[in-house]
Amino acid sequence: MENFAEKALNEYNTLTIRPGGVNGQPFWNMNSSQFIFAPSFYFPSFPNGAIHEFLYTATDKDGVEHTFHSKSSTADLTPIWSEIPTGLVTLKVEAIRNGQVTWQVGSRTFFKCSPFPGRENLPERTRSYKEAALLAYKYVYEQPMVQHWLKFSTPDPEFPHNVYPAKTFSSIINAMLTYAKLSPESANNSLKIATAAADYMLSVSYGEESPLKGLPPTYCFKGLNEEKVNSVAPAAKKCKDTTMLIYPAAAGLAYLNLYEVTKDEKYYDAAMAIADYYKENVQENGNWYLQVSAETGLPLTNNYCNYFSILNFLTKLKEVTNEEVWKLLGDNYFAYLKKTCFDNFNWEGQFEDIPPSSNYLNLTHFTADDMIEYLVQNNPEMMEDAKELMRFVEDQFVVWDEYAPWTKASCPEVKSPAGLEQYFCYWPIDASGGKIMRTFLKMYKATNDKLYYEKAAALGDMLTRMQNGDSGVIPTFWTSKENIEELRNFWINCHIGCASHLYLLAEISGEI
């Protein structure tokens, strides 16, 4: 039987990720605080070859020093990585001249994470992946805020994240379309919920006189308890007159999915109105500004979109309409993502509740996950790139054992493994674990390397353990007893994502 813990440990001690300073590539990890694989850092070199050698000293959590010499001030730490125990590490790099240390070039403190321990060394799952997925979808259907659509055809005013219609309502539409297939006895009501959410999203979309004509808003307080919204989702109030252009595409895709089931032309027309906006407002670089004014339609930031929701929507449009314009837009958008995100490893986190950030300040795994999936499906010649990118995702956003002290996951109820969301929210989040699990599965399907499957299953096992076995709910934030047991700040779209990813795991595991 293959020893996956041993295989993972060997990779842990020998592999690195996209070093900066090589062929003009940037140092992507300037704001990174934890690592699974041996990192390399930017420390300044000196002109005219004045310094010919550097001394690296890594002091571990026990005060033990691990050293090596290099001709470069930006060497990776593989010579000593296997010696350093998990925990806080302080690295010091000093210049040497004529055999003597002359001055300190730089220092860096970070957390060295544990490698994948093997599923046999982790607690077992609490139910099958199929059972967990079906239970999770059933929870969505029975949720009062979802049933509110069935009764009133309006969003539940007490659910704070209804303030994000393009994001929340789109996820509910897709979840109900899936649940209609999984639970035939609930199919009729599931479709009613999906159409109610879609119809309401249409009703609050920007009208004929708006520069954002046809787009659903990113933020909308209509009919909601604003006091509750502001206490849970304060970012919405600050941004209510703006729109983030990563989200209309998700709504357009939901409309198309609903149209395929209902054959109601209004959903097709709604999707095409969104598509027309993207077609008419694309920039010369093949992209769209991330954040625009709802009043003027003008950009409010120099940041551009980097979510695959847009590419997925454009791909679906090509399938539905057979019009080449959507493929051209998709190809140009992917070219931008490859040049900006992949080539530069600039995986900027873009979320509706945080401001846009500068390069490398707030990395996330979501766009990297989607890039991996796209590469293994469409560019098999880039498989080695996909493997390296998978290491980046694991390195920066997976915790297999002990959490770094700054992840705010120190309460006894919080266990691992888990996925962390973004540097600005470096916490264990259900959707992050689920999304990374899906990406490991895609790598397994593409390579037949079962270590990827084992890592995916380990994250899936954890989702089943965090799931409430009675209700089926999977809490969003795994950072406190209140968040886990009382569902404080619960995001239903994250839960829906986990249900979908668990169902994929069940399929690949042979349960379906």
C-alpha positions in Angstrom: 0.0 0.0 0.0 1.4 3.4 -1.0 2.6 5.5 1.9 1.1 9.0 1.1 2.5 10.6 4.3 6.0 9.6 3.3 5.5 10.8 -0.3 4.2 14.1 0.9 7.1 14.5 3.3 9.6 13.9 0.5 7.9 16.6 -1.6 7.8 18.9 1.5 11.5 18.7 2.0 12.6 19.0 -1.7 10.1 21.0 -3.7 9.9 24.8 -4.1 7.4 27.2 -5.8 8.0 29.7 -8.5 11.1 31.6 -7.2 11.3 35.3 -7.7 14.2 37.0 -9.5 14.5 34.3 -12.2 13.9 35.4 -15.7 12.4 38.6 -14.4 9.8 36.9 -12.3 8.6 38.9 -9.3 8.9 37.8 -5.7 5.2 36.9 -5.1 5.6 36.1 -1.4 6.6 39.5 0.0 3.5 39.5 2.2 3.3 35.8 2.8 3.5 34.6 6.4 3.5 30.8 6.3 4.9 28.1 4.1 4.7 24.4 3.5 7.4 24.2 0.8 10.9 25.8 1.1 10.6 29.5 0.3 13.0 32.0 -1.2 12.8 35.7 -0.3 14.0 38.9 -1.8 17.0 40.4 0.1 19.1 43.0 -1.7 22.3 42.1 -3.4 25.2 44.5 -3.9 26.6 46.2 -7.0 29.8 45.3 -8.8 30.0 41.9 -7.1 31.2 43.4 -3.9 29.8 40.5 -1.8 30.5 37.0 -3.0 28.8 34.9 -0.3 25.9 35.0 2.1 25.2 33.2 5.4 21.7 32.1 6.1 20.6 31.4 9.7 17.1 30.2 10.5 16.3 30.1 14.2 13.5 27.7 15.0 10.9 27.8 17.8 13.3 26.1 20.2 16.1 28.6 19.6 18.1 26.1 17.5 20.0 27.7 14.6 20.1 26.1 11.1 22.7 27.5 8.7 24.0 27.3 5.2 26.0 29.5 2.7 25.0 30.6 -0.7 26.4 32.8 -3.5 23.0 34.4 -3.8 21.1 36.7 -1.4 17.8 35.2 -2.7 18.5 31.4 -2.3 15.7 29.0 -1.3 15.8 27.2 2.0 15.9 23.6 0.8 19.4 23.0 2.3 18.0 23.3 5.8 14.2 22.9 5.3 14.1 19.3 6.5 15.9 20.2 9.7 13.5 22.9 10.8 10.5 21.8 12.9 7.0 23.1 12.4 6.5 26.5 14.1 7.7 30.1 14.0 11.0 30.6 12.2 13.2 33.7 12.1 15.5 33.9 9.1 18.6 36.1 9.0 20.8 36.7 6.0 24.2 38.2 6.4 26.9 39.2 3.9 30.3 37.7 4.1 33.5 39.4 3.0 37.0 37.8 3.3 35.5 35.0 5.4 33.9 37.4 7.9 30.3 38.5 8.5 30.1 42.2 7.5 26.5 43.2 7.9 23.0 41.8 7.9 21.3 41.9 4.5 17.8 41.2 5.9 15.5 39.1 8.1 12.1 37.5 7.9 9.9 35.8 10.4 7.3 33.2 9.2 5.5 30.1 10.2 6.6 26.7 8.9 3.5 24.6 8.4 3.3 20.8 8.7 3.1 18.6 5.6 0.2 16.4 4.7 0.2 13.7 7.4 -1.7 11.0 5.5 -5.4 10.3 6.1 -4.6 7.4 8.4 -3.3 9.9 10.8 -6.4 12.1 10.7 -9.8 11.5 12.2 -12.2 9.5 10.0 -15.1 11.1 8.2 -18.5 11.1 10.0 -20.6 10.1 7.0 -20.2 9.3 3.3 -19.4 12.1 0.9 -22.7 11.5 -0.9 -24.7 11.6 2.3 -22.9 14.8 3.4 -23.6 16.5 0.0 -27.3 15.5 0.0 -27.6 16.6 3.6 -26.0 19.9 2.8 -28.3 20.5 -0.2 -31.3 19.6 1.9 -30.3 22.1 4.5 -30.3 24.8 1.9 -33.7 23.9 0.7 -35.1 23.9 4.2 -33.4 27.0 5.4 -36.0 29.6 6.4 -34.3 32.3 4.3 -34.6 30.0 1.3 -38.2 29.0 2.1 -39.0 32.7 2.3 -38.6 32.9 -1.4 -41.3 30.2 -1.8 -43.7 32.0 0.5 -43.2 35.6 -0.4 -41.1 35.7 -3.6 -38.8 38.2 -1.9 -35.5 37.9 0.0 -35.7 37.3 3.8 -35.2 40.7 5.3 -33.4 39.2 8.3 -30.7 37.4 6.4 -27.9 39.9 6.2 -26.1 38.5 3.1 -29.2 39.1 1.0 -27.6 42.5 0.7 -25.4 40.9 -2.0 -28.0 39.9 -4.6 -25.8 39.0 -7.5 -23.7 36.7 -5.4 -26.3 35.3 -2.9 -29.3 34.9 -5.2 -27.2 33.4 -8.1 -25.9 30.7 -5.7 -29.4 29.9 -4.5 -30.7 29.6 -8.1 -28.0 27.1 -9.0 -28.5 25.2 -5.7 -32.2 24.8 -6.3 -31.7 23.7 -9.8 -29.4 21.0 -8.5 -31.6 20.0 -5.6 -34.6 19.7 -8.0 -32.6 16.8 -9.7 -31.4 15.3 -6.4 -34.8 15.4 -4.7 -37.7 14.8 -7.2 -40.3 15.2 -4.5 -39.1 18.7 -3.9 -38.4 19.6 -7.6 -41.5 21.7 -8.1 -40.9 23.9 -5.1 -37.2 24.0 -5.8 -37.9 25.5 -9.2 -40.3 28.0 -7.7 -37.6 29.2 -5.3 -35.1 29.4 -8.2 -37.5 31.5 -10.4 -38.5 33.7 -7.4 -34.9 34.5 -6.7 -34.2 35.2 -10.4 -37.3 37.3 -10.9 -36.5 39.4 -7.8 -32.9 39.9 -9.0 -34.3 41.0 -12.3 -36.6 43.5 -10.6 -33.7 45.2 -8.8 -31.3 45.2 -11.7 -30.2 48.5 -13.3 -32.7 49.9 -15.7 -32.7 51.5 -19.1 -31.4 54.8 -18.0 -28.4 53.4 -16.1 -24.9 53.1 -17.6 -25.0 49.6 -16.0 -28.2 48.6 -17.8 -29.2 45.0 -17.2 -26.6 44.3 -14.5 -27.8 43.0 -11.1 -26.4 45.1 -8.3 -23.6 43.9 -6.1 -25.2 45.7 -3.1 -29.0 46.2 -2.5 -30.7 47.1 0.7 -34.3 47.0 -0.7 -36.7 45.3 1.8 -33.9 44.3 4.2 -33.4 45.0 7.9 -30.6 47.6 7.4 -29.6 47.6 11.1 -29.0 43.9 11.0 -27.2 44.1 7.6 -24.9 46.9 8.9 -24.0 44.9 12.0 -23.0 41.8 10.1 -22.0 43.1 6.7 -20.8 46.7 7.2 -18.9 46.8 3.9 -22.2 46.9 2.0 -23.2 50.2 3.4 -19.8 51.8 2.4 -20.1 50.4 -1.2 -23.8 50.5 -1.9 -23.4 52.9 -4.8 -20.8 50.8 -6.5 -20.8 47.6 -8.5 -18.1 44.9 -8.8 -18.0 43.5 -12.3 -16.9 40.0 -11.2 -20.5 39.3 -10.0 -22.8 40.0 -13.0 -21.2 37.1 -14.9 -22.2 34.7 -12.1 -25.8 36.0 -12.3 -25.7 35.6 -16.1 -24.6 32.1 -15.8 -27.4 31.4 -13.3 -29.9 32.9 -15.7 -28.7 30.6 -18.5 -28.9 27.6 -16.3 -32.4 28.5 -15.3 -33.4 29.1 -18.9 -32.2 25.6 -19.9 -34.6 24.1 -17.4 -37.6 26.4 -17.7 -37.2 27.5 -21.4 -38.5 30.9 -20.2 -37.1 33.5 -22.6 -36.9 36.2 -20.0 -34.0 34.5 -18.3 -32.2 34.1 -21.6 -32.8 37.8 -22.3 -31.5 38.7 -18.9 -28.3 36.8 -19.5 -27.9 38.4 -22.9 -28.4 41.9 -21.4 -25.5 41.1 -19.0 -23.5 39.7 -21.9 -24.0 42.8 -23.9 -22.7 45.0 -21.1 -19.5 42.9 -21.1 -19.2 43.1 -24.9 -19.7 46.8 -25.1 -17.5 47.8 -22.1 -14.5 45.6 -22.6 -11.2 47.5 -22.3 -8.2 47.3 -24.7 -6.5 44.8 -22.5 -9.4 42.3 -22.8 -10.7 42.9 -19.3 -13.0 45.1 -17.3 -12.4 47.4 -14.3 -13.1 45.7 -11.1 -15.2 48.4 -9.4 -17.4 51.0 -11.1 -19.8 53.7 -10.0 -23.4 52.7 -10.1 -24.3 56.3 -11.0 -21.8 57.0 -13.7 -20.5 53.6 -14.7 -17.0 55.0 -14.5 -14.2 53.0 -12.8 -13.4 53.6 -9.2 -10.1 51.7 -9.1 -7.3 50.8 -11.5 -7.7 47.1 -10.6 -9.1 44.8 -13.2 -11.3 41.7 -12.7 -9.5 38.4 -12.2 -12.4 35.9 -11.5 -13.1 33.0 -13.8 -16.8 33.6 -13.4 -16.5 35.9 -16.4 -14.7 33.3 -18.5 -17.2 30.6 -17.5 -20.1 32.9 -18.5 -18.5 33.7 -21.8 -17.8 30.0 -22.5 -21.5 29.2 -21.7 -22.6 32.0 -24.0 -20.6 30.5 -26.9 -22.2 27.1 -26.2 -25.7 28.5 -26.1 -25.5 31.0 -29.0 -22.8 29.6 -31.1 -21.6 33.1 -31.7 -17.8 33.6 -32.1 -17.8 37.0 -30.3 -18.1 35.3 -26.9 -15.2 33.0 -27.6 -13.1 35.9 -28.7 -13.9 37.8 -25.5 -13.2 34.7 -23.5 -9.8 34.1 -25.2 -8.8 37.7 -24.7 -9.8 37.6 -21.0 -7.9 34.4 -20.4 -4.8 35.9 -22.1 -5.1 38.8 -19.6 -5.4 36.3 -16.7 -2.5 34.3 -17.8 -0.2 37.4 -18.3 -1.2 39.2 -15.1 -2.1 36.4 -12.7 -0.3 33.3 -13.8 2.9 34.8 -15.3 3.3 37.2 -12.4 1.8 35.0 -9.7 -0.4 38.0 -8.7 -3.4 36.1 -7.3 -5.2 39.2 -5.9 -8.2 38.4 -3.7 -11.3 40.2 -5.0 -14.3 40.1 -2.7 -17.3 42.4 -2.2 -16.5 43.0 1.4 -12.9 44.2 1.1 -11.3 47.0 -0.9 -9.2 46.4 -4.0 -5.6 45.9 -3.1 -2.2 46.5 -4.6 0.0 43.8 -6.1 0.8 40.8 -3.8 -0.8 42.5 -0.7 -3.8 40.2 -0.5 -3.3 36.9 -2.3 -6.0 34.2 -2.4 -6.4 30.8 -3.9 -9.7 31.1 -5.8 -8.4 32.3 -9.1 -5.4 30.0 -8.9 -7.8 27.1 -8.3 -9.8 28.0 -11.4 -6.6 28.5 -13.4 -5.4 25.0 -12.5 -8.7 23.5 -13.5 -8.6 25.4 -16.8 -5.0 24.4 -17.6 -5.6 20.6 -16.9 -8.7 20.7 -19.1 -7.6 22.9 -21.9 -3.8 23.1 -21.9 -2.4 19.7 -21.0 1.0 20.8 -22.2 1.1 23.1 -19.1 0.7 20.3 -16.7 3.9 21.0 -14.9 2.7 24.6 -14.4 -0.5 23.3 -13.0 1.4 21.1 -10.5 3.5 24.1 -9.4 0.4 26.2 -9.0 -1.3 23.5 -7.0 1.7 23.6 -4.6 1.2 27.3 -4.3 -2.4 26.8 -3.3 -1.4 24.2 -0.7 1.6 26.1 0.5 -0.3 29.3 1.2 -3.9 28.3 2.0 -4.0 24.8 3.5 -3.3 23.9 7.1 -2.8 20.2 7.7 -2.1 20.4 11.4 -1.1 23.4 13.6 -2.3 26.9 12.8 0.0 29.9 12.8 -0.8 32.2 15.7 -2.2 34.9 13.5 -4.9 32.9 11.8 -7.4 33.4 14.7 -8.2 29.7 14.9 -6.9 29.0 18.4 -10.1 27.9 20.1 -10.4 24.2 21.0 -13.3 23.7 18.6 -11.2 24.5 15.6 -9.4 21.6 14.1 -7.5 20.9 10.9 -7.1 20.3 8.0 -8.7 23.4 6.6 -8.4 26.0 3.8 -7.7 29.6 4.5 -9.4 32.2 2.4 -7.2 35.2 1.6 -4.4 37.2 3.4 -7.0 39.8 4.5 -9.1 37.0 6.0 -6.5 34.4 6.8 -8.9 32.1 8.6 -10.2 28.6 8.1 -13.4 28.9 5.9 -15.6 26.1 4.7 -15.7 27.3 1.1 -11.9 27.5 1.0 -11.5 23.9 2.1 -14.2 22.8 -0.3 -12.8 24.7 -3.3 -9.2 23.5 -2.7 -10.6 20.0 -2.3 -12.2 20.3 -5.8 -8.9 21.5 -7.3 -7.0 18.5 -5.8 -9.7 16.3 -7.4 -9.2 17.9 -10.8 -5.4 17.3 -10.5 -6.0 13.7 -9.5 -8.3 13.2 -12.6 -5.7 14.8 -14.8 -2.6 13.0 -13.5 -3.9 9.8 -11.8 -1.5 10.7 -8.9 -3.5 9.4 -5.9 -1.7 11.7 -3.5 -3.9 14.5 -4.9 -7.0 12.4 -4.2 -5.8 11.6 -0.6 -5.4 15.3 0.1 -8.8 16.1 -1.4 -10.5 13.3 0.6 -8.8 14.6 3.8 -10.3 18.0 3.3 -13.6 16.3 2.5 -13.4 14.2 5.6 -13.0 17.4 7.6 -16.1 19.0 6.0 -18.1 16.0 7.1 -16.7 16.4 10.7 -17.6 20.1 10.7 -21.1 19.5 9.3 -23.9 19.3 11.8 -25.2 15.8 11.4 -28.8 16.7 12.3 -29.4 19.9 10.2 -26.7 19.3 7.5 -25.3 22.8 7.9 -21.6 23.5 7.4 -20.5 26.6 9.3 -18.6 29.3 7.4 -16.0 30.5 9.8 -14.1 27.9 11.8 -12.7 30.4 14.2 -14.8 30.3 17.4 -17.4 28.3 19.2 -20.0 31.0 18.3 -19.2 30.9 14.6 -19.3 27.1 14.5 -22.2 26.2 16.8 -24.4 29.4 16.5 -23.7 30.1 12.8 -22.6 33.6 13.5 -21.9 35.3 10.1 -23.1 32.4 8.1 -22.7 32.7 4.3 -25.1 30.4 2.5 -23.2 30.7 -0.9 -20.1 29.2 0.9 -22.2 26.3 2.2 -23.7 25.7 -1.3 -20.2 25.6 -2.8 -19.2 22.9 -0.2 -22.3 20.8 -1.1 -21.3 20.9 -4.8 -17.7 20.0 -4.1 -18.7 17.2 -1.8 -21.0 15.8 -4.5 -18.0 15.8 -6.9 -15.9 14.0 -4.3 -18.7 11.4 -4.0 -18.7 10.9 -7.7 -15.0 10.5 -8.1 -14.9 8.2 -5.0 -17.4 5.9 -6.7 -20.3 6.6 -4.3 -22.5 7.8 -7.1 
